[in-house]
């Protein structure tokens, strides 16, 4: 008769002994663990042609602790032979008990979760979804009551199934984005090296290495792979330490496990009545309330875009005036016509048109940084989970999508935290619908040109929300037609609310602002020179600047593309601006700055780009242009990252066709409706 050896592990007072009594009528054998006075309880009984042997470990809150009970539990779990860990949880304190569960999961053993005292949980108004816990953790979970014997038979059958299965289940637990990012890097290295160890997956090995698992480190330290792996591990550890502001792996693991346990509890346990609310809970009752939570979020975003336009427009006038004076000074001081035109109409007009919107960019990034660092964005992700599932998205898709409001490049990389490939691909395909910071200058430019200052902030908000909603609709279509499959459960880190330091906000915003200026001074500068050259040459025999512009290389390129864009109301200038935007969205504004600031008919007091656009571009055309800019393919850098994250350039081709087609259709509808 085969024997199944089970180890009972759980925190103190979870009812392990009473559960043993409910599982069998056999007499318990009580003694001590070898060499210590800690009590050891064992029992043997027959069930379904198997001999079941149970060892009850002492109750422990952590296997990483230093008490005698914790040391005994850790040594037994790590060094003794057994078939299954039966992790017993108190159903009335799920969140606290899950902290030990998460430590046990890292041991990579066969395991079953018993949600004990389910009868008491029901009396307290707790509704616990065991199947959801199983789906989230990847570990078989059964709700039981040692008092009423509810679920005992199912628990024993589950233990049999897990023990008899040659392949153990792999944990589905997701960590915070920073940890998942480092896991992805190490896992990718191990996969490329084709390194394997026992029955551990590459992800499990990566987690052990990042957790500084002593036993696994000793096993791998002398392997050839470790020499190449060590620099990557050091860099990954530095990233984690800098983010958490500590080098203590125990502290970092505690933070991670606390957040995950809280997230699992929030997703799987619902309480009908609540008492003794904490401040965080009181705030959450308002901010993630199912009735007013989303309106509050929308109001905060609306306020952010109001501030972005209202406060951003103040320094814009001075920056615009400064570049205008600089342009005039260059024209008056340089006699050489070609050089003067290059500097004033090319470099200053192009780069100036981009730098002009730096204040708006800074305000937007400050707002997003505040919402993220306070812990609010995690709540919004949880709040929108149900809403997202209606559109075929995973709740954790929210964080990459929100990141997309800043820049698509880190947003694409943030999708690595989505383990389901179809969820990840859908999210990747719609990130571009979340308008990145580089698109903000386009929106501010057209909002300022075609709307008064009182409504411009509302227009910005409407553009961003419209793009996001359209992205959700496209996600639903992709889920229905292309990436079919079941939605997965969602667990999001729910950190405590905290006040961000001025230093942290400064670091986040200054890095992004400097990156924006660096792009303006390098890539945009080069693009502006190239665009100026293409708009100036070949020289025409006509003295009319407009004719010269139309006959230039840029004009020829634009006119060749006009048939495709003509139904949208775009002339060749707008067409060229969109095409240069494939390199970087900031170049759209730089291109418009060059094209619409050339001509003898432009007087000193009427040379602002906003005024030129308002005079030369019809309202319907302008709005169609904004819609197209909102949707079509992201910049070159983001496109390359997209191809890398999806695993091939064929997906980039699909993205180009997908976004261009949607952009053309939506722009056409916008243009026709506003004519």
HUHUKA-V95436 format. One record per pair of residues at least 24 apart in sequence whose C-alpha atoms are under 8 Angstrom apart, sorted by sequence separation. I is the first residue (numbers start at 1). J is the second residue. D is the distance in whole Angstrom. If there is no record, write none. Layout:
I:J:D / I:J:D
This chain:
85:109:7 / 87:111:7 / 89:113:7 / 91:115:5 / 183:207:6 / 209:233:8 / 408:432:7 / 632:656:8 / 84:109:7 / 85:110:6 / 86:111:6 / 87:112:6 / 88:113:6 / 89:114:6 / 90:115:6 / 91:116:6 / 92:117:7 / 118:143:6 / 323:348:7 / 84:110:5 / 85:111:5 / 86:112:5 / 87:113:5 / 88:114:5 / 89:115:5 / 90:116:5 / 91:117:6 / 92:118:8 / 113:139:7 / 115:141:7 / 118:144:6 / 119:145:6 / 210:236:8 / 323:349:8 / 397:423:8 / 401:427:8 / 633:659:6 / 83:110:7 / 84:111:5 / 85:112:6 / 86:113:6 / 87:114:6 / 88:115:6 / 89:116:6 / 90:117:6 / 91:118:6 / 112:139:6 / 113:140:6 / 114:141:6 / 115:142:6 / 116:143:6 / 117:144:7 / 118:145:5 / 183:210:8 / 210:237:7 / 397:424:8 / 400:427:8 / 404:431:6 / 632:659:5 / 633:660:7 / 84:112:7 / 86:114:7 / 88:116:6 / 90:118:8 / 92:120:7 / 111:139:7 / 112:140:5 / 113:141:5 / 114:142:5 / 115:143:5 / 116:144:5 / 117:145:5 / 404:432:7 / 408:436:6 / 631:659:6 / 632:660:5 / 78:107:8 / 91:120:8 / 92:121:5 / 111:140:7 / 112:141:6 / 113:142:6 / 114:143:6 / 115:144:6 / 116:145:5 / 117:146:7 / 119:148:8 / 323:352:6 / 394:423:6 / 405:434:6 / 406:435:8 / 407:436:5 / 435:464:6 / 631:660:8 / 38:68:8 / 91:121:6 / 112:142:8 / 114:144:6 / 115:145:8 / 116:146:7 / 117:147:8 / 139:169:7 / 195:225:8 / 393:423:6 / 397:427:6 / 401:431:6 / 404:434:6 / 405:435:5 / 406:436:5 / 407:437:6 / 434:464:7 / 632:662:8 / 38:69:7 / 138:169:6 / 139:170:8 / 400:431:7 / 404:435:7 / 405:436:4 / 406:437:5 / 407:438:8 / 631:662:7 / 632:663:6 / 92:124:8 / 138:170:6 / 139:171:7 / 193:225:8 / 320:352:7 / 402:434:7 / 404:436:6 / 405:437:6 / 435:467:7 / 631:663:5 / 138:171:5 / 393:426:7 / 401:434:6 / 434:467:6 / 630:663:8 / 92:126:8 / 137:171:5 / 138:172:5 / 393:427:7 / 433:467:5 / 434:468:5 / 629:663:8 / 137:172:5 / 138:173:8 / 433:468:6 / 628:663:5 / 61:97:8 / 136:172:6 / 137:173:5 / 320:356:6 / 627:663:7 / 628:664:7 / 62:99:8 / 63:100:7 / 91:128:8 / 135:172:8 / 136:173:6 / 212:249:7 / 319:356:6 / 433:470:7 / 434:471:7 / 61:99:8 / 62:100:6 / 211:249:6 / 433:471:5 / 628:666:7 / 17:56:8 / 33:72:8 / 61:100:6 / 627:666:7 / 628:667:6 / 16:56:7 / 63:103:7 / 189:229:8 / 316:356:6 / 431:471:8 / 627:667:6 / 62:103:7 / 114:155:7 / 316:357:7 / 365:406:7 / 430:471:5 / 211:253:8 / 430:472:8 / 624:666:8 / 625:667:7 / 186:229:8 / 316:359:7 / 624:667:5 / 627:670:8 / 315:359:7 / 430:474:7 / 623:667:8 / 624:668:7 / 312:357:8 / 430:475:7 / 4:50:7 / 6:52:7 / 8:54:7 / 12:58:8 / 13:59:7 / 112:158:8 / 186:232:7 / 313:359:8 / 429:475:8 / 624:670:6 / 2:49:8 / 3:50:6 / 4:51:6 / 5:52:6 / 6:53:6 / 7:54:6 / 8:55:6 / 9:56:7 / 10:57:8 / 12:59:4 / 112:159:7 / 186:233:7 / 312:359:5 / 313:360:8 / 623:670:7 / 624:671:5 / 1:49:7 / 2:50:5 / 3:51:5 / 4:52:5 / 5:53:5 / 6:54:5 / 7:55:5 / 8:56:5 / 9:57:6 / 10:58:8 / 11:59:5 / 12:60:6 / 311:359:8 / 312:360:5 / 427:475:7 / 623:671:7 / 1:50:6 / 2:51:6 / 3:52:6 / 4:53:6 / 5:54:6 / 6:55:6 / 7:56:6 / 8:57:6 / 9:58:7 / 10:59:6 / 11:60:5 / 12:61:7 / 311:360:8 / 426:475:6 / 585:634:7 / 1:51:7 / 3:53:7 / 5:55:8 / 7:57:7 / 9:59:7 / 10:60:6 / 11:61:5 / 112:162:8 / 584:634:8 / 585:635:6 / 620:670:7 / 621:671:6 / 9:60:8 / 10:61:7 / 11:62:8 / 111:162:7 / 309:360:7 / 312:363:7 / 569:620:8 / 570:621:6 / 574:625:8 / 578:629:7 / 582:633:7 / 584:635:4 / 620:671:5 / 110:162:7 / 308:360:5 / 426:478:7 / 546:598:8 / 569:621:5 / 582:634:7 / 583:635:5 / 584:636:6 / 620:672:8 / 110:163:7 / 308:361:8 / 426:479:7 / 545:598:7 / 546:599:7 / 568:621:7 / 582:635:5 / 583:636:5 / 584:637:8 / 182:236:6 / 545:599:5 / 581:635:7 / 582:636:6 / 583:637:8 / 620:674:5 / 308:363:5 / 544:599:8 / 545:600:7 / 569:624:8 / 570:625:7 / 619:674:8 / 620:675:6 / 307:363:7 / 308:364:6 / 568:624:7 / 426:483:7 / 110:168:5 / 182:240:8 / 425:483:8 / 109:168:7 / 110:169:7 / 305:364:7 / 528:587:8 / 304:364:7 / 527:587:7 / 531:591:7 / 535:595:8 / 178:239:8 / 179:240:7 / 422:483:6 / 108:170:8 / 178:240:7 / 422:484:8 / 524:586:7 / 528:590:7 / 532:594:7 / 304:367:6 / 422:485:7 / 524:587:6 / 528:591:7 / 531:594:8 / 9:73:8 / 423:487:8 / 178:243:8 / 105:171:7 / 524:590:8 / 528:594:8 / 420:488:8 / 16:88:7 / 15:88:8 / 364:437:8 / 14:88:7 / 7:82:7 / 14:89:6 / 15:90:7 / 84:159:7 / 6:82:6 / 9:85:7 / 14:90:5 / 361:437:6 / 5:82:5 / 6:83:6 / 7:84:6 / 8:85:6 / 9:86:6 / 10:87:6 / 11:88:8 / 13:90:8 / 4:82:8 / 5:83:5 / 6:84:5 / 7:85:5 / 8:86:5 / 9:87:5 / 10:88:5 / 11:89:7 / 84:162:8 / 4:83:6 / 5:84:7 / 6:85:6 / 7:86:6 / 8:87:6 / 9:88:6 / 10:89:6 / 84:163:6 / 361:440:7 / 393:472:8 / 4:84:8 / 6:86:7 / 8:88:7 / 83:163:6 / 176:256:7 / 360:440:8 / 175:256:7 / 360:441:8 / 391:472:6 / 391:473:7 / 393:475:7 / 297:380:7 / 357:440:8 / 392:475:6 / 393:476:8 / 357:441:6 / 388:472:8 / 391:475:6 / 392:476:5 / 175:260:7 / 391:476:4 / 11:97:7 / 174:260:8 / 294:380:8 / 390:476:8 / 10:97:8 / 293:380:8 / 354:441:7 / 357:444:8 / 392:479:6 / 391:479:8 / 11:100:7 / 294:383:7 / 10:100:7 / 293:383:7 / 294:384:8 / 10:101:8 / 288:379:6 / 108:200:8 / 287:379:8 / 288:380:7 / 290:383:7 / 394:487:7 / 288:382:8 / 289:383:8 / 393:487:7 / 394:488:7 / 396:490:7 / 284:379:8 / 288:383:6 / 392:487:7 / 394:489:8 / 395:490:6 / 396:491:7 / 108:204:8 / 394:490:7 / 395:491:8 / 396:492:7 / 568:664:8 / 19:116:8 / 106:204:8 / 389:487:7 / 568:667:6 / 568:668:5 / 15:116:7 / 567:668:7 / 14:116:7 / 15:117:8 / 106:208:8 / 569:671:7 / 14:117:8 / 568:671:6 / 385:490:7 / 382:491:8 / 382:492:7 / 381:492:7 / 378:492:7 / 378:493:7 / 379:494:7 / 378:494:6 / 378:495:8 / 375:494:7 / 375:495:6 / 375:496:7 / 376:497:7 / 375:497:5 / 374:497:6 / 375:498:7 / 22:146:5 / 374:498:5 / 21:146:8 / 22:147:7 / 373:498:8 / 374:499:6 / 19:145:8 / 373:499:8 / 374:500:6 / 19:146:5 / 22:149:6 / 373:500:6 / 18:146:6 / 136:264:8 / 18:147:8 / 23:152:6 / 22:152:7 / 370:500:7 / 15:146:8 / 133:264:7 / 23:156:8 / 133:268:6 / 309:444:7 / 370:505:7 / 132:268:6 / 369:505:6 / 130:268:8 / 129:268:5 / 366:505:7 / 369:508:7 / 128:268:6 / 129:269:7 / 369:509:8 / 128:269:5 / 127:269:6 / 128:270:7 / 126:269:7 / 127:270:5 / 310:453:8 / 366:509:6 / 126:270:6 / 127:271:6 / 365:509:6 / 442:586:8 / 126:271:5 / 441:586:7 / 125:271:5 / 126:272:7 / 438:584:8 / 439:585:6 / 442:588:7 / 124:271:8 / 125:272:5 / 309:456:7 / 310:457:7 / 362:509:7 / 365:512:8 / 438:585:5 / 439:586:7 / 442:589:6 / 125:273:6 / 309:457:5 / 438:586:5 / 441:589:7 / 124:273:8 / 308:457:7 / 306:456:8 / 307:457:7 / 306:457:4 / 362:513:6 / 305:457:6 / 306:458:7 / 361:513:7 / 305:458:7 / 306:460:8 / 102:257:7 / 302:457:8 / 305:460:6 / 306:461:8 / 358:513:7 / 4:160:8 / 302:458:7 / 305:461:6 / 99:257:6 / 358:516:8 / 4:163:7 / 99:258:7 / 102:261:8 / 302:461:6 / 358:517:8 / 301:461:7 / 449:610:5 / 99:261:6 / 355:517:7 / 448:610:7 / 449:611:7 / 98:261:6 / 467:630:7 / 446:610:7 / 449:613:7 / 450:614:6 / 467:631:7 / 96:261:7 / 355:520:7 / 445:610:6 / 449:614:6 / 95:261:5 / 354:520:7 / 95:262:6 / 446:613:8 / 463:630:8 / 95:264:8 / 351:520:6 / 450:619:7 / 95:265:6 / 351:521:7 / 94:265:6 / 351:524:6 / 350:524:8 / 351:525:6 / 350:525:7 / 446:622:7 / 351:528:7 / 347:525:6 / 350:528:5 / 446:626:8 / 347:528:6 / 346:528:6 / 347:529:6 / 346:529:6 / 443:626:7 / 442:626:7 / 346:531:7 / 346:532:5 / 342:529:7 / 345:532:7 / 442:629:8 / 342:532:7 / 439:629:7 / 342:533:8 / 439:630:7 / 435:630:6 / 434:630:8 / 433:630:7 / 433:631:5 / 432:631:7 / 432:632:8 / 432:633:7 / 432:634:6 / 428:642:7 / 280:496:7 / 280:497:7 / 428:646:8 / 425:646:7 / 267:490:7 / 267:491:7 / 408:634:8 / 412:638:8 / 429:655:7 / 264:491:6 / 263:491:5 / 409:637:7 / 413:641:8 / 263:492:6 / 409:638:5 / 412:641:7 / 263:493:6 / 408:638:6 / 412:642:6 / 260:491:7 / 262:493:8 / 263:494:6 / 184:416:7 / 260:492:7 / 262:494:7 / 354:586:6 / 409:641:6 / 413:645:7 / 181:414:8 / 260:493:6 / 354:587:8 / 409:642:8 / 412:645:7 / 259:493:5 / 260:494:8 / 181:416:7 / 259:494:6 / 354:589:6 / 180:416:7 / 181:417:7 / 259:495:6 / 353:589:6 / 354:590:6 / 177:414:7 / 180:417:6 / 350:587:8 / 353:590:5 / 352:590:8 / 350:589:7 / 351:590:6 / 177:417:6 / 350:590:4 / 353:593:6 / 349:590:7 / 350:591:6 / 175:417:8 / 174:417:7 / 350:593:6 / 349:593:6 / 350:594:6 / 349:594:6 / 346:594:6 / 349:597:7 / 345:594:6 / 345:597:7 / 345:598:7 / 320:608:8 / 176:492:8 / 174:491:8 / 176:493:6 / 175:493:8 / 135:488:8 / 136:489:6 / 135:489:7 / 136:490:7 / 136:491:7 / 132:489:7
